[in-house]
Amino acid sequence: MARLPRFVLPGYPQHVIQRGNNRQQILFEEDDYWFIWEKLGVAAQKFECDIHAYVLMPNHFHLLVTPHVENGIGKLMQYVGRYYVQYFNHRYDRTGTLWEGRYRATLVEPKGYLQAVSHYVEANPVRAGLVGHPSDYGWSSYAANAEGADDELVTPHLEYERLGRSAKARREQYAKSAETPASETRLKEIRDSTNKAWVLGTSAFCSEVEGMLNRRALPRPRGGDRRSEAYRRQAGRL
């Protein structure tokens, strides 16, 4: 089955995931984390991308990133992936592939979804059972977004800036919203959109993206009464 082309719109955020091959561990020691963190920062600046949230996990990493040029994210991921494989293979005396394959990504509607994805990314260590709270994990953007810690990798998105008039108010509002666990429906929505390369957003936003890129932003609905007006409207036939 042919792989779907990624949705790319400069100025719109994307949720990106890169995993180790067969979900193998890719980060072992503190130096590994620092190396990939540093390369992400270099690549973000070099290829005109803003990273709003991230988490570095033992066998994968997540980014919430806005590209400002069409091929920004692709070049960022290629740069980081290439340099990290060279570093990793030399450090651990190994050869062969390290990554699962091409990275997974979904275009994210900023209003209403960006903060949800940011919390999803930073809560990954909690869901994995590594820590009890996002603040307990040192390799994510939570400390920057919720506590005001200095993190050169993080660039606030406009939607984050709208959380409050002052930096303190924004941090407090962000931390407060992070305390509400995402529903299973929202978690599934984020995972499915990212893994299947569909757009994450409202139907109106998806329609807007379809108009700009001239391709479907959501999968065609399955089942239902194909003769009904509602079904045909959802399927884009009316």
N, C-alpha and C positions, 0 to 999 in steps of 0.2 A: 504494500500500500504506500503510495507516494506521501511524503511528509508535507504537511501544510506549511505554506510560507508564513513567516512571522508577521504580525501586525507591527508596523513601525510608523510612528508619527512624531517628528521632532516636537518637543515641548510637552509631550504627554508621558506620564510615568509608566514604568513597567515593573512587574514583579518577576524576578529572574532567579532560577535555581540551577546550580551545577552540582552534580553528585559524583562521588568516586565510582569507578567501574565495579559493577556487582555490589555497590554500596560499601566498598572497602574503605577503611580509614585512610584519610588523606592528611590529617593533622595530628601529630603525636606530641611534639614538644613545644614549649613556648616560642622558640625561635621560628617554628613553622607558621604559627599564627601571626607573628610579627612580620614575617616575610610576605605572606599573602596580603595582609593588611596594608603594608607599604606599597605593594604593587598595585593594589586596587586604587590607592590614592594617586599614584603616578598616572595610571591609565585614565582615571576619571578626568584629571586635568588635561592630559594629552589629547583625549578624544571628545572633549566637551560634554561631559556627563555630570549630573549632580546626583550624588547618593544621599538619599533621605533616611534610609534605614538599612540595617544589615545585621546578619548574625553569621559567625563562623563556627560551624559544628564539626565534630570529629570526622564525619564522612561526607559532608556537603556544606554548601553555603548559600544563603539567600541574600538578594539585594532588592531594594526598592529604589529605582534609579530613573531619572529623566534624561534622555539624550537631547542634545540641542542641534545635532546633525543627524542625517538619516542613518548612517552606518555607525554611529557612535557606540552603541551597546555591543554590536558584533565585534568591533575592533577592540573594545575594552576587554571583552571576554577572551578573545584570541590572545591578546597581549598577556593577560594574567595567567591564562592556561598554559601558554608556551613557557613562560619564565618559571612558573611554579613546577612544572614537570621536570625541567632541567635541574632546578634546585633539588627537588625531591629525589630524583633518581640518583643524583650525585651523593646526596647526604645519606641515603639509605642503601646505596650500592645495588641498584635495581635497574631493570630495563622494561620497556613495554609501555602500554597505555595506562593512564591513570584515571582518566575521566570516563564516565558512563557513556558519553556520546555528546551530541550537541546540547547546549544548554536549553532549558525550558523557560518559556516566558509568556506573559499575558499583558496586554495593554490594559491599563487601569483607569477608570473614570476618577478624576481627582476629587470631585465633590461627592461626599458620602461613602467613598470606597478607599481613598488613600490612607486615611487614619486606620481603618480596619485592617488593611494589609500591613501597615507598619506595626501594629500590635501583634498581628499574626506572626510576622517575622521575628520580633523580639521575644515572643512567648514560646518559640520553638524549643529552647532548652527545658522549659517547664513541662511541655507536652512530652518531651523525651525522657523525663524523669531525672535529668541531670541536676536540677536545682528546684527550689520551692517557689521562687519568685524571679521575674526577669532581672531585678536589680542584683541578684546574687551571681549572675553570669557575667564574666568580664569581657567577653568577646562579642559584644553586640552594641547597637546604637542606643539602647535603653537609657544608659547613664547620661548621654548627651541630650536626648529628647525629653526625658522626664526629670532629670536631676541637674542639668546644666553643666555636666562635666565637659571638659575640653576634648573634642575629638575632631581632628583635622579631616577625617573621612566624611563627616556629616555636613550636608548643606540643607537647611530647612526649606521645605516647600511652601508655596504661598498659602496653601490650606492650613499648614501648621502655624504660620504667622497669624492667621485669622482666629486662632484659639484665644487670644487675649491681647490687650494693649501693651503689656509689658512682658519681658522675657520670663519673669517669675510667674505671671498669670498664665502664660502659655504652658510652662512646665507643669504647673499644678493641674491645669485642665487636662493635659495629656496624660499625666500620671493617674488622675481620677478615672478617666475613660478606660485606661488600661486595666483597671481593677475589675471591670465587668467582662467575664469570660465570653468569648465569641460563641454563638449558638452553633450547633452541629450543622444547621442549614448553611450558615455563613462559611464555616470551615470547609464544607464540601464544595461550596460555590467557588471559593478561592482555589482549592486544590484542583478541581475539575477544569477551571478556566486555564490555570497554569499548565497542567499536564497535557491538556488537549489543544492548547494554543488558540483558545477563543478569547474574546474580549470580556473583561470583567466590568460590568456596569449596568445601569438601568437600560430598559428597552429603548428609551429615547436616545441615550448616548450611543448605544449599539447601532441604531439607525443612522445617527450622525456619522459614525465611523464608516458604515457601509457606503454612505454617500460620498465620503472623501476618498475612499480606497477602491470603490467599485467591487466589493466582494462581501460575502456574508460574514457577519461578526459573531453569529451564534449558529449552533448546529440546527438542522431542520428537525422539527418536532416529530416524535414517533408515536404511532398509535393514534387513538382518538377517532372521532367520526369525521372522515375525510370529506364528507359532503357538507358539513356544517360551516356556516360563515365564520365562526370563531376560529376553527381549525385552519381554514384557508387564509384568514387574515394573519394568523401567527406564522404560517408557513410562507408568507409573502406573496400569496396568490391573489389577494384583493388590494 
